[in-house]
Amino acid sequence: MIEIDRNGDVLTLTLNRPDKANALTEDMLATLADAVSEAREKVLILTGKGKVFSAGADLDEVKAGGLALSPQWERLSWAVAEFRGLSVAALNGTVAGGAMGMVLACDLRLCVPGAKFFYPVMKLGYLPQPTDPRRLSALVGPARAKLILMGGQKIAADDAFAFGLVDRICDAPADEARAIAADVLAARADHVTAIKGMI
């Protein structure tokens, strides 16, 4: 359900469960977190198969108990945030719920024109993962973060771009991610890490 592709200095992790809208299970979260934590590449690309990047938590596992409060969500977000190189969310479609965590932790977010962004924790009675509101607020500001987390609004790609939630709208986000990463791939790993640290 997670495709791991290492091609030179690019690690691409692909959510491959399109029949379930790439809904995330505990095992998928652990696989993603392990792969990112162990990564030594200069570039990390997170993407998905199908028309949805991820619908968030797998509802069957949520109902069975445990997944909504699993520490794997934060473990994954922190692994992405601490990745030493350039991390890019190449969003092939809509992002919902807990899947927002890894997306917010990326350095850049690219999406297809039809993507939507929503995080319905207020409606569902859950708290967001601890670092998500802070990262969301840093990108879009506190009022818009409240619009998403408290108002439960679905944000279309154009508005997400205007808000600063995504950095580019394009038809082929994974290809665009690789093009953007060209200078990173041509540089020394310590140089990449140093500039990222300065920013």
C-alpha positions as CSV (number, residue, x, y, z in Angstrom):
1,M,0.0,0.0,0.0
2,I,3.1,2.2,0.2
3,E,5.4,2.2,-2.8
4,I,9.0,3.1,-1.9
5,D,11.1,4.2,-4.8
6,R,14.7,5.2,-4.4
7,N,16.2,6.7,-7.6
8,G,19.6,8.3,-7.0
9,D,19.1,11.0,-4.4
10,V,15.3,11.1,-4.7
11,L,13.0,9.1,-2.4
12,T,9.5,8.9,-3.6
13,L,6.8,7.5,-1.3
14,T,3.5,6.8,-3.1
15,L,0.2,6.0,-1.3
16,N,-1.2,3.1,-3.4
17,R,-4.6,2.3,-2.1
18,P,-6.8,4.1,-4.7
19,D,-9.8,1.8,-4.1
20,K,-10.0,3.2,-0.6
21,A,-9.1,6.8,-1.5
22,N,-5.6,6.1,0.0
23,A,-7.1,6.1,3.5
24,L,-4.2,5.5,5.9
25,T,-3.9,2.5,8.2
26,E,-1.6,2.1,11.2
27,D,0.7,-0.1,9.2
28,M,0.8,2.5,6.3
29,L,1.7,5.3,8.8
30,A,4.4,3.2,10.3
31,T,5.9,2.3,6.9
32,L,5.9,5.9,5.9
33,A,7.5,7.1,9.1
34,D,10.1,4.4,9.0
35,A,11.0,5.2,5.4
36,V,11.3,8.9,6.0
37,S,13.3,8.5,9.3
38,E,15.8,6.2,7.5
39,A,16.1,8.3,4.4
40,R,19.5,9.6,3.4
41,E,18.4,11.1,0.0
42,K,18.5,14.8,-0.7
43,V,14.8,14.9,-1.9
44,L,11.7,13.4,-0.6
45,I,8.5,13.3,-2.7
46,L,5.2,12.3,-1.1
47,T,2.4,11.5,-3.7
48,G,-0.5,9.1,-4.3
49,K,-2.2,6.9,-6.9
50,G,-5.6,7.7,-8.2
51,K,-7.7,10.9,-7.9
52,V,-7.3,11.4,-4.1
53,F,-4.0,11.9,-2.3
54,S,-5.5,10.6,0.9
55,A,-8.9,10.6,2.6
56,G,-7.2,10.6,6.0
57,A,-7.6,7.8,8.5
58,D,-9.1,4.4,7.5
59,L,-12.5,4.5,9.0
60,D,-12.7,0.8,9.7
61,E,-9.6,1.1,11.9
62,V,-10.9,4.2,13.5
63,K,-14.1,2.4,14.5
64,A,-12.1,-0.5,15.8
65,G,-10.3,1.9,18.1
66,G,-6.8,3.3,18.4
67,L,-6.0,4.8,15.0
68,A,-7.4,8.3,15.6
69,L,-5.1,8.6,18.6
70,S,-2.2,6.7,17.3
71,P,1.3,8.3,17.9
72,Q,2.2,7.2,14.4
73,W,0.6,10.4,13.0
74,E,2.9,12.7,14.9
75,R,5.9,10.4,14.3
76,L,5.3,10.6,10.6
77,S,4.9,14.4,10.7
78,W,8.1,14.9,12.7
79,A,10.0,12.6,10.4
80,V,9.0,14.7,7.4
81,A,9.7,18.0,9.2
82,E,13.1,16.8,10.2
83,F,14.1,15.4,6.8
84,R,17.5,16.9,6.0
85,G,16.8,17.7,2.4
86,L,13.9,19.1,0.4
87,S,10.5,17.5,1.0
88,V,7.7,18.0,-1.4
89,A,4.1,17.0,-1.2
90,A,3.1,16.2,-4.8
91,L,-0.6,16.1,-4.3
92,N,-2.4,14.1,-7.0
93,G,-5.8,15.1,-5.5
94,T,-7.7,15.9,-2.4
95,V,-6.2,15.8,1.1
96,A,-8.4,15.2,4.1
97,G,-8.1,14.8,7.9
98,G,-5.0,13.3,9.4
99,A,-3.2,13.1,6.0
100,M,-2.8,16.8,6.3
101,G,-0.1,16.3,8.9
102,M,2.6,15.0,6.6
103,V,1.6,17.5,3.9
104,L,1.9,20.4,6.3
105,A,5.3,19.2,7.4
106,C,6.7,19.2,3.9
107,D,8.8,22.1,2.6
108,L,6.7,22.6,-0.5
109,R,3.2,21.6,-1.5
110,L,2.2,21.2,-5.2
111,C,-1.3,20.1,-6.2
112,V,-3.5,19.3,-9.2
113,P,-6.2,21.9,-10.1
114,G,-9.1,19.8,-8.7
115,A,-7.6,19.2,-5.3
116,K,-9.4,20.1,-2.1
117,F,-8.1,20.5,1.4
118,F,-10.2,19.8,4.6
119,Y,-9.6,18.7,8.1
120,P,-13.0,17.9,9.8
121,V,-11.9,17.4,13.3
122,M,-14.5,19.7,14.8
123,K,-17.3,17.8,13.2
124,L,-15.9,14.4,14.0
125,G,-15.1,15.2,17.7
126,Y,-11.4,14.6,17.5
127,L,-8.5,17.0,18.2
128,P,-6.0,17.5,15.3
129,Q,-2.5,16.1,15.8
130,P,-0.6,18.4,18.2
131,T,1.7,20.0,15.6
132,D,-0.8,20.4,12.8
133,P,-2.5,23.6,14.0
134,R,0.8,25.3,14.5
135,R,2.1,24.3,11.1
136,L,-1.2,25.2,9.4
137,S,-1.3,28.6,11.1
138,A,2.3,29.3,10.1
139,L,1.3,28.8,6.4
140,V,-2.1,30.4,6.2
141,G,-2.4,32.6,9.4
142,P,-4.5,31.9,12.5
143,A,-7.8,33.1,11.0
144,R,-7.7,30.8,8.0
145,A,-6.4,28.0,10.2
146,K,-9.6,28.4,12.3
147,L,-11.6,28.5,9.1
148,I,-10.3,25.0,8.2
149,L,-10.0,23.4,11.7
150,M,-13.0,25.0,13.4
151,G,-15.2,26.0,10.5
152,G,-14.6,22.7,8.7
153,Q,-14.4,24.4,5.3
154,K,-13.3,22.6,2.2
155,I,-10.6,24.7,0.5
156,A,-10.3,24.5,-3.3
157,A,-6.9,24.5,-5.0
158,D,-7.2,28.1,-6.1
159,D,-8.0,29.3,-2.6
160,A,-5.3,27.1,-1.1
161,F,-2.8,28.8,-3.4
162,A,-4.1,32.2,-2.5
163,F,-3.9,31.3,1.2
164,G,-0.3,30.0,0.9
165,L,-1.3,26.4,1.7
166,V,0.0,25.2,-1.6
167,D,2.9,26.7,-3.6
168,R,2.0,25.7,-7.1
169,I,-1.0,24.2,-9.0
170,C,0.0,22.0,-11.9
171,D,-1.2,19.0,-13.8
172,A,1.7,16.7,-12.9
173,P,2.9,17.5,-9.4
174,A,5.4,14.7,-9.1
175,D,7.1,15.7,-12.3
176,E,7.1,19.3,-11.2
177,A,8.6,18.3,-7.8
178,R,11.5,16.7,-9.6
179,A,12.1,19.7,-11.8
180,I,12.1,22.0,-8.7
181,A,14.5,19.8,-7.0
182,A,17.2,20.0,-9.8
183,D,19.4,22.4,-8.0
184,V,19.2,20.4,-4.8
185,L,20.2,17.2,-6.6
186,A,23.2,19.0,-8.1
187,A,24.4,20.3,-4.7
188,R,26.3,18.7,-1.9
189,A,24.1,17.2,0.8
190,D,25.6,19.4,3.6
191,H,25.0,22.5,1.5
192,V,21.3,21.5,1.1
193,T,20.9,20.9,4.8
194,A,22.7,24.2,5.7
195,I,20.4,26.3,3.5
196,K,17.3,24.6,4.8
197,G,18.5,25.2,8.3
198,M,19.1,28.9,7.6
199,I,15.6,29.3,6.2
